[in-house]
Amino acid sequence: MKKFYLSLALLALFATGVQAQTLLDEDFETSSTESYSRPVTKGSGWTTIDSYTGTNMSYKWSNTYGEKGVVDGSKHAAACDGALFESSTEGKGPREEILLSPELNLDNTYQLKFDWKVGPMASMDNSKYDLQVRVVENDDMANAITVFSIQDQNLLKESGVLTYPITTWDPHTSEIDLSYFKGKKVKLAFVYKMLYPIANIAYIDNVTVKQFTPPTQPVPVLSDNAYKFPAMYIGEKFYTTLFSLTNQGTNGLKVTGIDLPQGVTTTWDYKSVDLAKYESSRFQLAYTASLTSPVKGDVVVHTNGGDVTVALSAEKMVVPEGYQLESFNDYFPPAGWKNKGWSKNVRALEGDGSAYGTASYTDAYLVSPRLDLSKGGKLIFTYLNDFTSGDGSTYQTNDFKVDVSYNGGKTWTTKWTYDYTRGGMTNVDNLSVDLGTGTDSSYVRFVNTAVEYDSETGAGEFADIYVDRVLLPNVYGADGVPGAATLITPADSATQVLPKNITLSWGPAQFAEGYRLYVGSNDAADNLISNLDLGDKMSYTVLAADYSTTYKWKVVPYNSVGSATNVPVWQFTTQPDASVKDYPYVQDFTSGNIPTGWTLTPAASYNRNWYINSIYPYKFGAVTSNALTSGYLAGKNEQNSITTQEFTLPADKVIMASWVWTSVHPSDALVDPSDSKKKQNVEPNNGISAGYFQIYADGQWNDLTSISETGDDAAYWKSEQVNLSAYAGKTVQFRWVHKTFDNYYKDGGTSVAHFELEVSQADKATFNKTVWNAGKVNYNKSANSGEVFTLFNKGSNALKIKSVTFTNPNFTSTLAAGDEIASGESKNFSLQFDALSSATSLTDAMTVTFESGYQVALPVSGTALAANQLYYGFEDNKLDYSWKDDFTMIDADNTVNESFTYYLTSTEKNGEKYAYTQAWLNNPLTTAHDGVGVLLTGTPISGKADDWLISKPINATEGTTFDFYVRNLEQTNSVLPAGMNHVTVLVSTTDKASTASFNQTVLANQEVPYLEPNTWQHYTADLSSFAGKTIYVALRHTTEAEGVMEAFYDDFTFNNIGTASGVKTVTVINDYDDVQVFTIDGRMVTAGKGAQVLESLDKGLYIVRVAQGNTVQALRYMKK
């Protein structure tokens, strides 16, 4: 079976104009009234190929009847169904059922058109099914060509259905071009295809095959070609309903231009329109009525497929004499209005905004400017009371009212209240309210009362209120000078204002026609800007000012009558000069304050700013940096940003900018053990939010890189580096911007740390950690770091390793000569410390020498324990003794433990039965005694704890001891601590099979005290009295009350024991053993397999390192 994708080039070959001819017209309207019956069709010549052989008619193609309509409203259609449940005994898939049309002679170009409907199960896993159309030649079903499939997005789209996948019961109509088969005789197979055992029904109806002329170019079609605006006042703005421009021709419909009559605008980004066949682009038109705007005109959309036209018409009205129109399109609240609890909503009844009131637990008021009602007046407005009852019988609990005051707002009288018994409105209302006769100090207000609240059921149901097109009568002072403007930014008495590009902005003044601006550091506020006429603009950017200076400024509104008097004077103070000219520059935000010279631009909702988080710092090697985070934004298409001070970049050097970042809040951030996570995203807009790093140079902001991530890596800290060579010699600023998109409610924020600017070097390499301490390692055992180390190439040249050396043979690395690291890349590696056979503490360094001669070194250390010591550090180290192998646990309380959750702490077991479990502490306030691994006790869900940990056999000698460290989870500063843990050490000289064998106490019951953060209690048990015996040592953990919280144990050491069980020594070098040879001063001479490695050595004394499985030993070897 083949799939067929229509070739547009081929379509063009068959484009001819012919008289329409119908080959097939089947509507399935038979006389049957049965739910499922045959024959399937009204017409003749149709056949079926049935794979289902049972008696249930619905499981094969049949004629279905529905009194209320099936697909398009008609009572009949063709249908095929499948088993709906796994438990069904019939009709299960996978299978195919086929409805085959009569043979059609396609002697010209024809189009198949049909209606269809399937269910949501068609797109669900384990129930997916398909509806296909195949073109069959010579009754050859095996090689039929599939021209339609609801599971093929491309074929579905070519048929005119853009919805994919199909997840609803909505009916669809598909049109399929059959021009490819011109000159052939074919049949059309409608295939119901079950892909899994269960599925749902598929319907088809109104199947036609008609002659048509295939398009040879894009064809633009508008959803409507005319629109009439409602009657509107001069100054008002109205939008049309949505228009759709659809391409009903070949792919690639583009809009080349648009002609708009005077007064008509659009926000349509028509230049980006590029429509495939059947795709649409939606747009709106807006008309603003003015004295000169025409009431009729055509909007002409020019495309590469021809022009389409929308005829617009409008009816204009003059605002009634004595009234002032307010449409809430610009500032909110408008000039002269006062607001408490209302807002502007772009879901406007008219224009670009409406006043909006919604649910609140307090009354909300929108108060008009002062009115002169000494001769009476009426308030005229448009409104919508938007309410939907929860069950059809309830009402809104908030009232919408109009109040009037005749005494300057001291007392109020209600003049109108919405009749809540009407329920919600489906259309807007225009209302006139008689305000009565008052004074020239009158006001009117819109009131949205508080919703009712019940302590048991919560907030009552409420209506959303929209108010627009308000006509105010006799606004006081309309024939006088303007009032004062209101301040927007910067806030009055603001400090730390960057003296570059200072934006001064203000709200409108009532009756103002224009504004004059004054700015200065003198008392008159005019020695920087004096009497600057800005017209009707309400913002101005001061390009430059002095550092550490207080400026005063004012705005004087004016109109044809005169200028406002007694206007307020505001002030701001610029920040000190924090510009940088010397490098490197490092910012770790350790002061906890926004750095001097940096500025914040908040988001629109809730004024949310970037801020410094010191609770969850970022740590990298020697670096500890507080995190700078954007926080979560509360709306769609919002952004906030933080901007640095100025940096003067040297002209003769290249500066590199680097920082680390994560796409979550610092409390949710994860650290990759190797610190080598890299950004994976290609498109920063993930539909939720994005971060950007930008540079300001030459008067504009430019993106340098995006810093956002999705998926599993989103929470990891990642490093970023940007080359600033393009900006050498320029004075620049940087900023991080955080933006939200449609799914803003999933926003995790953007966080950055450790910002650095440094001069680029040809050769520069750094390690992600400053040191490695292997800790204590048992005799002839090893410790491996795992690949948590990373070597970064921070230089401009590629680096190739020439050698990797240590002074002592105990240390090795997976870094090796020949390894190459490109500029900006990194290489992960591990380190290993082999204790070998000498008890010693070693301090060394891994020196990496590159072929250029450049070197870097990483300090390393480790402690090799003596043969008479046995140590357990509870770290993840498979090369040393395992506590799980060497200790036996007995859960004497035999009780399930409480679930354990603690910040930055992970456990191997949780909320189940156990005596002890492995845990890893990364909490900065509760660290392990050494490393990160510890043992964790449980808190039984009922009863007291009694947990035993029993050692393997220990050969006691004179002076044998057992010491360990322990601490409670709770600390000295815990509030209402639950109780303390207890520990006892006991010995058995017989066996470890039961606790009863442990009848000798060597450390009496100890109450573990509460300790300060990161401190541990140390205990030692003396085992000397058992010298010469093989013993078992038990650590018993108990509680003396219920609900005592967990305890941690760490660093168990048995000292001065007899020959350790299981310690192996090297006596023979086998041919397959790994052998390394070092000089006495630690320089590697050679390496290979077996004793033959020694044959080529010169005479002298060497250290030979032999690895046999997990046993590694260093031997002194004299070559004679």
N, C-alpha and C positions, 0 to 999 in steps of 0.2 A: 504494500500500500504506500502511496506517495502523498506528500503534502505539496500544495501548489500555492506559491506567492506570486501575485499578479505583477507582471513587468509593465511599468508605466510606458516604457519605450514601445513595447508591443501593442499597448492600447492605442497608441497614436496611429499605428499602421491600419487599424480597423475603423478609424473615425470616418463615418459616412452619414449623410442625411437620408433617411429612408422613411417610408410610411410605416407606422406602428403596426405590428402583427402580434397576436396573442397565441402562443402555443399551448399554454396550460393555465387553467384558472380553477382552482379547487378550494372551496370554502368549507367542506365537510358537513354541510347542513343537510343531513339525512332526516328521515321521518322517525328515527328511533328515539325513544325516551328512556332507554335503559342506560345505566351508568356507564357500562362498557359493552360494545357490541361490534359485530361485523356484518356487512362489509365496512371497511374503514372509511371509504371515500364515497362521495356522491357520484363522481365521474367514473368512467370505466377505464380499464387498462392498468390499474394499479395492482401490485402484488406485494406479498410479504415473504420474508425469509425468516422463519421462526426457529430460534434455538431452544426456547422454552416449550416444552411439550405437554405441560400440565393443563388443567382445566380453568385456572384463574385467568379470565380474559384480560385483566389489567396488566398482566406480566408480559404481554406481547402487544404490538401495535393494534389499537382498536379505536373505534369511534366512541368518544366520551360525550356525555350529555350533562349540562348544568343549567338549571332553570334561570339562574341569575347571571349566566355568562361564564365562559371558561377563560379565554385569553383576551379577546377584544370586546367583550360584551355580547357576542353572538353565543348561541346555546350549544354549539357543537365544535369539536376540534378533534384532531388525532392525538392520541396519548399512548405512552408506554411507561410502566412503573417497574420497580424492583422491590425486593424484600426490605422492609424498614428496620427489622431487628435481627440481631445475630441468632436469636432463638427460633426464627422462622424456619420452617421445613421446606418451603417452596420459594421460587423466584430469586434465589441467591445468585450472586455473580462469582467471578467475572463472566460476562457473556455479552453478546451483541444481538439486538433485534433490528431488523431492517424493513423499512417501508420503501418500495421501489415504484417510481413513477412510470407512466407509459413511455415508450420510446419517442424522443423528440428529434426532429430534423432541424438542426441549427444551420439553416441555409443563409443566415445573416448574423448580425451581432445582436445578442439577446442578454437579458438580465433576469436573474432569479430573485424574487422578492417573497418573503414569508414572515409571519409573526411567530414568536415562540416564547416559552416561559419555562424556567426550571426553578428548583428550590435551593436554599442555602447549603444543603448537604452536598451540592455539586462542587463546592470549594473547600469542604472539610476533609481533614485527614481521616482515612479509614472508611469514608463513605463517598469519595469523589466519583463522579460519573460524568459522562460526556454526551453531548448532542452534536452529531456531525452531519455534514452533507458531502457525499462523494459523487463524482461524475464517473459513470460506468460506460465503457465502450465494449461492444460485442459481448455483453453479458459477462465480462471478465472482472468479477468482483475482487480477485486477488490483486489486480493491478489498478484498481480504481484510484482516482486522484481525489484527495481530500481538499475541498475548497472552503470548508467552514468547520470550525471546532470551537466550542465554548472554552476549551482548555488551552487554546492557542491564542495568545494575546494579539499576535500580528494578524491572523486570519479574522479574528473577531473585529479588530479595528478596521480592516479593509472592508468589512461588511457594514460599517457605519455604527457599530456598538463600541463605545469608548470605555465602558465600565468593565473592569477586570480586577480581581476575579468577580464572578457573579455571586453575590451574597444575600440577595433578596428575591422575593417572588415577583418582582416587577416584570411586566411584559416588555418585549423588545421586538424591533423590526430590523431585519437584515436584508441587504441588497448585495447580490453577488454577480459580478460581471462574468459572463460566459463567453466573451469574445474569443478567448484562447481556443475554444472548441468549434469555432466557425467552420462550416462545411462538413461537420461530423454528425452522426446519429448517436445519441446518447440516452441514457436513463439517469435519473437523479435518485440517489439512495439516501434516505433520511435514516440515520443510524443512532439508535439508543445503545450506548456502550457503558456497561457497568465495569468499573475498574477494581472494585472490592466486593466482598460478599453482600454488603448492604448499600442502598442508594435511595433515591426518591424519584418522583414522577417527572416526565418531560412532556410538553405540549407543543404542537405546531398547528398553524391555521393560516388561511388565506394565502395559499401557495400559488404564485403566478410566475409564468415565464413569458416576458414580452420583449418585442424587438425595441432596441433603443440605440442611441448614438453615444458611444463612449466619449467622455471629455478628453480633450487633447491638451488642456492647460488648466490652471487653477480657476475655479468658478466661485466668486464671492456671493453669498446669500445672506441677507439681513433677516433677523427674526421679525422685524416690523419696519415699515418705511415711512411712518409718520408718528408724531406725538404732539398732543395739545397740552400745554401747561395750564394749571388752574388760574383763575383770576388772581392777580398779584399786585401788590403795591409797588410804587416806584421805590427802588432801593432794596427790594427783596430778591432773594435768590432761590430758585427751585431746581431740583434734579429730575431728570426723566427716570422712568423705570429702566431696568437693565436691558440693553440690547445685546444680541449675540451676532457676531460675524462668523459664519460657518463656511468652510471650504468644501464644496460639493464637486470639485474637480480633481485634477491631479495634485500630487504633493507639492508643497512649496508656495502657498499663497502668502504674499507679503503686502503690507500696506506701505505705499510709497509716499503718501501725503494725505492731509485732511484739510478741507476748506470749512472754516467756521464763520458764521455770520457775526456781526457786531453783538456783543453781549453774551455770546455762547462760548463756553469753555469745556474742557474735558481733562480728566486726569489719566486718561488712557495712554499707556506706553505703547503707542501703535508702531513705533519704529522697531520694537522687538518682536512683532508678530511674524511668525513663520509657521503656517499651519499645514499639517499633513491632511490628507483626504479625510473628511468628516470631522476634523478637529474644529473647535470654536474658540473665539476670544470674546470675552464679555466686557462691556464698557457702559459708562453713563455720560450723559451730556448735562450741562447746567446752563441755566439762563438767568442773568441778572438784569432786572428791569431798570432802565434809566430813561431820562427824558428823550434821549436820542436813539435808543436801541429799537430796531424794527420789531414789529409784532409777528412777522412772518419771515421765514428764510429757510434755505436748504443747507444741510450739512452734507458735503460730498466727500466720500471716502474713496481715495484713489488706490487701486491695487494693481498688481501685475496680471490680474485676470479681468480687468475692467473696473469701472466706477459703480458704486452703489450710493443711494441718496436717502437721507432722512428728512422729511419735510416737517419743520417745527412751526408751531403757532402759539401765540400767547395773548392774554388780555391784560392790559395794564390799567392800574387805578392810582389815583393820587391819594396820598394819606389825607384823611379828613382834616379840615382846618381845626387848629387847636390841639391836635393830637401829635404824639411822638411815637414812632415805630421802634420797637426793640425786638430783634430776631435772634439774639444770642449767638451770632455767627463768629464773633471775634473774641474779645476778652470776656472772662467770666470771673466775678460778676461784672456786668458792664459799668461804665462810668456813672456814678451817682447811686448805684444800687449797693445794698448790704446783704450779706449772705451768712447763714448759719445752717449748714447741713445739706444744702442743695449742691448740685454740680452741673457741669456741662456734659452733655452726652451727644456723641456724633451720630447716634441713631436719631436723626433729626426729623421733626415734622415738616420742617422747611429749612432749606439752606444747609449750612455746615454744622449746626448745633442747636440743641434745645436745652432748656432748663430741665433738670432731672432730679426727682426725689424718689428715694427707695426706702427699704426697711431701716428703722432706727429705733433705739429705745428712748430717744428724746425727741421732742417736737422740732421740726426743721422749718426755718423761715427764710423766705426770699423777699426782701423789702425794697420797694420802689424808691426812686428819687422823690424829693419833696414835691408835692402837688398843691395847686391852688384850687380848692373845691368850694370857694366862697360862693360860686354860682352853680355848684353841683357839677356832676360829670359821670361818665360811664367808662368802665373798664372793659375793653374788648380783647379777647385772646382766643387762641386755639389750644386744645389740650387733648390728651389721651390718658384715660385711666385704665392701665393694663393689668388685668387680673384674671386668673383662671382658678376656679374653685377646685379644691383637692378632690372632692367627691361629687360635685355638682349641686350640693345643698348648702355649702358654707359661704361666708362672706369675708371680705377683707376687714382687718381690724384697725387699719389706719384710715383716717379721714383726710380728704382733700378739700381745703376751704380757701375762701377769699375773705380777708379782714380789712377793715379800714380804721384809721386813726385820724381824729381831727385836732389833736393836741400835741403834735410833734412826736408821736409814738409812745406817749405815756400810757394810754389806755386804748383798747382795740374792741371793735364790734364786728361780728361775723355777718357778712352780707350774702354769702352763698356757700353751700356745702354740697358736694357731689352726693347723689342718692346712691348709697352703696348697695341698695337692694336691686339696682339695675345689673349688678355683676360687672364683669369686664366689658370693655368697648372693643368692637371690631374695627371701627373707623374713628377718625378724629372728629371732634365737635368744635364748632365756633360758638363762642358764648359772649354775651354782653351783660354786664352786671352793673346795675345802678348803684353808684356809691353814695348817693344822697348829697345834701348840702353841708359843707363843713367850713374850714378856714383855709388861709393860705399857708398853713403849716400842717398839711394833711399828708398821709402816706397810705399806700395800699400794700398788702403783703399776701403772698401765696404761702399756705400752711400745709405741711404734710405731717400729720400727728404721729406720735409714737405708736408702734405696734403693741398690741397687748401681749403680756408675758405671763405664763403660768409655770410655777415651779415644777410641775409634773410633766406637762406636755411641751414646755418651751415656748418659743415665739409663735405668735398667731400668724395666720395667713395674711398676706399683705399685697397691695397693688403698687406697681411702679407708675410714677406720675411724670408725664411729659408736658411741658408748657412752651408755647412758641407764639410768634406773631402777635406780641403784646402791643396794644395801642393804649398809651397813657394819656389821660386828659390833662391839659393845662399844667405842664411841667413848670414848676416855679423857677424863675431866673432864666428862662430860655431866651429872653431878649437882652441879657446882660453879659458881663465878662465871664470867662470860664472859671471853673473851680480849680482846685489844686490836683496835680497828678499824684499817683500812688507809687511807692517805691517797689521795685522788683529785685534788681541786683545792682551792685553788691549790697548785702545787708548793711543797714546803718551801723557805723562804727566797726565795720569789718576790719580785721587785721590780717597780716601775712598775705596781702594781695600782691601777686606778681606784677611788677610795673611794666608789663608788656601786654599789649592787646587787651586792655581792661574794658570789658563790656559793661556799659551803663545802660540800664533799661528801666522803664517805668510803665505803669498802667495808665489808661486814658483818663483825661480830665473831662468832666461834664461840660458840654458846649464848646470844647476846644476845636479849633481848626488847624492849629499848628503849635510848635514848641520851640523855645529858645533855651540853649544850654549854656551854663556857666560852670567852670571847674577851675580851682586854684588852691594853692597852699597858703594864700593870704586870707585875711578875714572877709574880704569882699568876694572870695571864691571866683576870681576872674583872671589870675595871672597865667593860667595855662590855656583856658578856653573862655572867650568872652562873647556873649550875645550871638552865639552861633545858631542861625535859623535852620531848623531841621525839617520844616514843613510838617507833615503829619506823621513823620517817623517817630517811633517811640523807643529807639535804642541808638547808641553811638559807641564806637570802639575807640578808646584812647590808645594810640599805637605805642607810645612810650611815656614813662614818667620816671621820677627819681626814686631810688631806693630809700628805705627808712624815712618816709615822708608822709605826713598826714595831709590829705586833700579834702577840701569841702566842695560840694557841688549842689546845684539846684536846677530845676526845670521850671520855666515860666511859660505856662500855656497862654495862647492868645486866640482871639477871633476878630471879626470885623468891628466889634464894639470896643475892644481894648484888650489889655493883658491882665492876667490874674494877679491878685495882691496877696501878701502874707503867705507866700509859698514856703514849704518846709525846706530846710537846708540839711543835707545829709553829709556824712563823711566816711572816709576809709583810710587805712594806713597801709602803705606798701611794705613789703618784707625787706630784710637786709639783703645785701648782695651776697648770694650763695653760689655764684657762677664758678665753674671749675675749668682750670686750664692745665693742671698738672695731673699726670696719670702714673700708676693706676688709681682708679676711684672704686671703692668698695662700699656697698650699702647693705648692711644686715639688719637694719631696723631694730637694733638692740635697745635703743632709748625708749621704745614703746610709743614714741610720738611720730607723727608724720614729719619727715625730714624737712629742715629749713629750706625754703625755696620751692618746695613741692606744693602743688595746688590740687584741690578736689573739685570734681564736677559731679553732683549727685544725679541719681535717677529721678524721673518726674514723680513717681509714686512713692510716697512716704519718705522722700528726700534721702534715699539710701546711698551712702557713700562707701568708698573703699576704706578699710581700716586695718590696723595692725593687730594680729593675733599672737600673743606671747605665750599662750597656754600650750599650744601645739607647735613648737618650733620645728624647723627643718634642720636635720643634722647630716653632714657630709664630711667625712674625714675630720679635719680640725675645725671645720666650719660649723657654727651653730647660728642659724639665722631665724629671727622671727618671721612669720609669714604675713605678707600683705595680701588681703583678700577683698574681693568685690562684694561678698555677701550674695544673698539670693535676691533677685529682682522680682517685683510683684505684678508685672504687666507685660503684655506683648509689645514688641518693637521698642523696648526701653533700653537705655544704656547708662552706665556711669563710667567715670574714668579718673585716673590720677596722673598728673603731669609733673615731670621732674623740673629742676632748675635748669639754667642754660649751661651748656658745655661747649667750649671752644676747642674744636678738634685740630690737632696739628696738621699743617699742610704737607710736611715731609715724612709723616709716619701714618701707618694704618692702625686705627683703633678697632678693637673687637669688643662687641657688647655681648655679655653672657648673663644668664640667670637660670633659675630652675622654676618650674611651674607645674600645676596640676589643675584638672578641670573639676575639682570638688573643693569643699571647705576643708581647711587644714585638719580638722578633727576626723575627717573621713579619709585623709590622704594615706597612701601606702608607700613604703620605701622598698624598691627593688634591692635585694641583697647585694647585687653587683653594681647598683647605681647606673645601669647602662640602658634603661628603658629609653626608647626613642619615639618621637611622634610618628603615628601611623596614618593620620587622616590626610585625605587629599582635598576634600571640600569642607571648609570650616563650618559651613551652615548645616548643622545636623537637625534643624527643625526645632531645637530646644534653646541653645545659647552658644555663644562663641566668644573667645578672647582674641584680642589683636595687640600687637606691639607696633607702635607707630613713631615716626620721627617728624619733627617740625623743622623745615629748612626752606629757605627762599620764599617765605610767606605762606606755605601751605603744609598740611599734614599728609603724609604718605604711609601706607602700610608697609612694614618691613617683613612681617611674618604673622601667621595666625597661631594662636596658642590655645587650641581646644581639641578635645579628644572624645570619642565615644567608645562604647564596648567595655571589655574587661580591663583595658589599660587606662581608662579615664581617671581612675583614682591614684595612679602612680605619679610620684614626682619624676619629672623628666627635665633634662638639661637642654638649653637652647643657646645657640651662638650665631651672631650676625656680624658679617664683615661690613664695616662702615667706610670703606675706601672711597665710595662714591661721594662722600660728604667731607673729605679731607679739606681742611682750611676753613670750614664753615662753622658758624655758631648755631647750635641746634638744641632742641629739647626732645625728650622722649615721653611717651605716655602709654599706659596699658588701658585698653578699652574693653569693657564687658557688655555684650549685647544679648538681648533675648529675641526669640522668634515665636512661632505659633504655640508651641508646647512649653511656654515659659514656666508653667507650674512644675515642671520637672527640673528646673534650673538648679545646678549644683554650685554655680559661681565659678570664678577664676581666682587662683591664688598664685602668688609669685614670691620668691625668696632669693637672697644672695645675688644682688645685682652688681655686676662688675664691668668696668671699662678699663681695658689695658692695651698697651702697645703690642701689636702683633709681632711674633718672633718667628724666624724661619724654622728653628727646632725648639719645640717645647712639648714636654710630656709630663703628665701628672698621674698620680694614683688616686683612686677613689677613697682610699683609707691611708692614714698616716703611719700606721704601725700594725704589726700582727704579733700577738702573743699567743703562742700555742697552748699556754697554760701548763699544767702538770700532766706528764705522760708517764705511764708505768714502764718499768724495766723491759727493754726490748719491744716496746709497743710504739705506736705512731699516732700522730694527729694530723688530719688533713682539713684544710679550711673549706674545701669545696670551692666551686668557681664563683666566689663572692668578691674577688678582686678584679679590678679593671684598670687597664693602662690606657689613658686617653691621649690622643695626639692633638694637642692644642695649637700646634704650629702650622705654618703655611706649607711646609715640606712634608712629603711622605717619609716615614721613618722605617728603617729596616734594622732589626736587631742583629748585632755582631756577636754579643756574648751575654750570658746571664751567670753571675758568679756569687758565691757565698764564701766566707772564710772557713766555716765549719762544714764537715760532710753531713751533719745532722739535718741540714736544710736543703730542700729541693723545690723546684717550681716547674709548672707546665709551660711557662714562657721559654722559648728556645731560640737559638740562633737561626736566622732566616725568616723569622716571623716579620710580616710587613703590616704596617698600619697607615692607611691613607689619612690625609689631612681631614680633621673633623670626625674621624672614626675612632673606634676603640677595640680593645681585645680583652676578653675575659680570661682569667687564669686562676689557678689554685696554688697554694703553698702547702708543703708537708714538712713536719718535724718528726724525725725518728729518734727516739730516746737512745737506741742502741744499748750498750752494756755498761756505760759509765754514768754514775749519779753526778749530775752537774747542772748548773743554771747557765744557759748560754745567751749571750747578746750578740747579734750579728746584723748584717744588712744584705739585702739582695741588691746587687749593683747591675743595672742594665746598661750596657754600652751599645750605642748605635753605630752604624758604619760611618756616620759623619764625625764620630768622635764624641758626640754629645752623650752625657750620662745622667741617669737618675737613680736614686737609691731609696729603698724602702726598709726601715728598721724592722727586724724580726727578733723574736726571743722565744725561749721555751725552757721548761724545767724537766730534766730527765731524772726520774725517781730511782732510788736504789732497789736492789733485788729484794730487800726485806721490807718493802712498803707496798701497799695495795690501795689504790685510790679510785674513787668513783666521783666524777664531776657532773654526771647526768646531762652531758652535752650529746649532740648528734655526731658520734664518732665511732664508725664501724671498725676502726683500726686498733681500738683499745678494748679493755674488758667491758662487757655490757652488764649493767645492773640487772636487766631482765633475765639474763642467763645465769647470773651468779647468786641471785637472791630469790627466796621463796616468800610469797605473800600469803597471809592468812587473814581473811576478812571475818574476824570473830563476831562482829556485830551483825553480820549477814543482812544488811539493810541497804536498800536503794538510797543513793545520796541525792541531795538537792542539786538542781541544775546550777552550774557555776558560770557566772559571767562577770568578767573584770576587765577594765580598760586595757587594751594592748596586751592581753594575756590569752594564750591559746593552750588547750589541753588535748591530750590524746583521748581521754574518756570524759564523759560529762553526763550527769543525771542518770547513772546506772550503778550497779553494785561493783565496788572495787575497794581495796584497802588503800592502795596508793596508785597514782597515775603520773605519767610524764607531763610536765608543763613547761612553757617557755615564757619568761617574763621580759617584756619590752616596755613596761610601764616605767616612766622616769622616776616615779615616787616609790616604786617597789621593784628594785632590781635584784637579780640573783646575786648570791655572795661572790660568785665568779662565773663569767660567761653569761648565758641566758637560760640554761636548762636547770630545772629543779624538780623535786618530787612534791606532789600535791596530795594532801589528805582530803577526805570527803566530809560533808556534813550530813549525817543520816536524816532522812525525812521524819523519822521518829526515833526516840531513844538516844542513847549515848554512843559515842564512837569507841571502837576497840579494834585497832588495826596493827598487824604484826608484819615486820620485814626481817627475814632471817637470812643470814649470810651463808655462803658456801663454807666448807670446812676450813678452819684457820689453824695453822700450827703455831701455838703460843710459845713464847720464850720469855726469859727474864726481861722485863721492860716493854712487853707488848701492850699497846694502847689502841683504843678506838675513839676517834674524835669526829665531830660533825657539827653542822650549823643548822639552826632552826629559827623561825620567826612566825608569829601570828599574822594572819591577813590584816586584822585590825591593828591600829597604831595608837600611840599615846594620845593623839588628838581625835580619836574616834568618838562619835556622839553615841551615848548609851551602848557601850560595847556589850556583846552577847555573852562573854565569858572567855576564859583562857584555855588553851590546849595544854596537855600534859605529856611528858615523855619519860620512859623507863628503859634501861638497857639490862638485858638478862642473858645468861649463858646456859647452854646445854652441853654436857660432855658425852651425851649418848647419841642423840639423833635430832632431826628437825621436823619429824613427822607431825607432832602436835605441840600445842602450846604448853601442855602439861610437863613436857620434858625440860622446860626452861625454869628450873627451880633455884637458880642462884642469881642474885641481883648484884650487878656491878655498878649501876648508877640508879640510885633510888628515885622514885617518882618526883619529877621536877615540873613545877608550874612555869610554863614559858611566859615570861613577862611581856607586857606591851612595850614596843620599842619605837624610837623615832624612825621616820622613813629611811629606807636603805641601810638599816643597821640590822645585825644578826646576833643571836645568842649562840655562844660557843660552849660545847660540853665535851668532856673527855672522860672515858671509862677506862680504868686501869685493869688490864687482863693479866698482869704478872703472876698472879696466884695460880694460873693455869699453865705455867711453864712446863714444857715437855708433853703437853696434851694437845690433841686435836679437838677443837671446840667449834660450836655454832653460836654466833652472836645474834641476838634478837633485839631490834629496836621496836618498842611497843608504844604506839600513840593512842592516847585515851582522852576522853572528856568527862568531866564530872557533872555536867548539866546538858540538857537538850538544847539544840539550836546554836551550839558554839560554832563559829565560823571557821573556815579552813586554816590549815597551817602549811608552810613551805619548809622543805628540808633540802640541804645542799652540802656538797663537798665532804663525803665520807672518806676517812683515811684510817687504815690499819697500819700501825708503825711497829717496827722491830719484830716482824713475824718470821717464822721459819721459812725454809725453801718454798717459794710460792708454787702452788700446784699449777701445772700447765705451762710453766715457763720453759721455752725451748732455746737451745743454743746451736750454733752452727759448728759442725765438726767436719763436714765434707762439702766441697763445692761441686754441685752437679752441673752437667752440661747445659741445663735449661735455666739455671739460676741467673738473676740479674746481678751483674757485678759492676761496681764503679770504683775507680782507683783515684786517690787524692794524695797530694804531697802533704807533708806534716803541717804546713801552714794553710791547708784547706783548698788549694788550687786543684781542680779536676785535671787528671792526666789522660785517662782513657775510660771507656765503658764498653760493655758488651755482654755476651752470654758465656758462662762457664769459666773454668780455671784457665783456659787458653788465653784469656785476657791478660794474665800475669806474665805470659811468656815473652812478650815484646818489651817488657820494662827494662830500663837501665838499672844498673846496680844502685842500691840505696834503700832507705826506709820509707814505707808508704802506709797510708790508711786505706784498707780495702773494705768496702761496704757491700755486704752480700744480702740479697733479699730472697728468702725462701717462703713463698706464700705470704702469710701475714707476719712472718718472723723476719726482722731486719737486724743485722748485727754488724758492728764495725770491728775489724781486726787489724792489729799491727802486723805488717809483713815486711820482712827483710829479703830483698832480692840480692843474691850473691853472684 
